[in-house]
Amino acid sequence: MSQRDQLKKARAKKRGKLALLLIGLIALYVWAIFGIEFKGIQETAGPVTKNILKGFTSPDWSYVYSPNGEDLIRGLLETLAIAIAGIFLSILLAIPVGLWAAKNLSKNSITSQSGKGVLSFFRTLPDIILALLFIKVVGPGAFAGMLALGIGAMGMLGKLYAEEVEAMDPGPVESIAAVGGNKLQQLAFGVLPQVIPGFISATLYRFEINMRSAATLGLIGAGGIGTSLIFAIQGRSWDRVGIIIIGLVVVVLIVDLLSSALRKRIT
């Protein structure tokens, strides 16, 4: 068989694989669409949508700040506090587990895989499920939200930390070991100086996610602005719903912009 025929055969084989992949994706999409039960649009959809849009165009500005009682600023600050406290708890938990899961720091593959298994387990737990569990343990409020975000983010952060450690240059660690440095010295002077910028970048990225999750967890009673939002929705106070969502969008955008700027400076 000539080289030209071989190339044609390889291209035909590649096209066949792509065609099978495309057919599989289409079949998966069709299965997903038909697996969703559509019950139609409710009769109240029109008036409710109109009221929601009206709430956005004429929000309740008096709710932004109130000397007495709850207001938008207090709710947003509590949401921010939950996100910050949660990320600090995640860091404390993720660093040791991430170092444990890094294969280049483990004595054998079993040790590394056990650490990765712990991280995988926590990554499978949605923040909202953890929040429901912690509400039952410590009661509703910001503390339950902080614990849910702290434990929930540990799996993701630990995985990113472990990948950062595995990608580092082994030279400095080997040099410290060659002159008699112990494991703690190798970690402090060989590992951490290399991985800290990556750790900070991953932490800032996760903090952006925490800010959005903190608002969501409030919907089930885990503190933050989400609690005020669900009460406003249940009470059909669409002008208040509008101002809460506007305030939340502004704060999340500011957090995203600051976090992105810091990550660019670090990397």
C-alpha positions, 0 to 999 in steps of 0.5 A: 500500500502506497503512502498516499493510500495510507494517508487516505485510510488514516483520514477516513478512520479519523472522519469515522471516529468524529462521525461516531462522536457526533452521533453519540453527542446528538443521541445524548442531547436528544435523550436529555431533552426528552428526559425533561418533563415540560408541563407548559407555561403557567397562566400567571407567567405574564403578570409575574414576569411583568412585576419582576421586570417592574421591580428591576426598573423601579427598585426599592432604594429605601432598602439600601440603608436603614439605621434600624433593622435589616437593609441591603448593605448589612446583608451584603456585608454578611454575605461577604463575611461568610465568603471570607471566613469560608475561604480561610477555613478552606485554606487551613484544611486544603493545604495539608490535604493537598500536600498529602495528595501530591504524588511527588511528596508522598512515599508511595502511590497509595499515600497519594491516591488516598489523599486524592480520594479524600479530595474527590469525596469532598468535591462530590458534596454540593455546597447547598447539601452541606449547608442543609446538614450544618443547619441541622447541626449548628442551626440556621445562620451565617455560621452554617453557611461559613462551615458549608463553604469552608468544607465544600471548597476544601476539595477543589482547593486541595486538588489545585494545590496538589497539582501546583505542587506536582508541577514544581521544580524538584531541584530546590528540594533535592538541593536542601535534602543533599545538604542534610535538610529534614522534611520540614526544611524541604517543605518550608524552603524548597516547596512553599516558595515555589507554590505560594503564587499558584496557591494564592491564584487558586484561592482567589479564584475559589473566593469568587465562587464563594461569593456567589455561593454565599448568596445562594446558601442564604436561600435555605437559611444559611445567612447572608443576603439570600435570606432577605431575597427569599423572603422578598420573593415569597412576599412578592415584594418585587421592588425589593427583589430588584434592589437586592439582585442589583446590589448582589450583582454590583458586589460580585462584579467588584469582587471578580474585578479585584480578584482578577487584577490580583491574580494577574499581578501574582502570575 
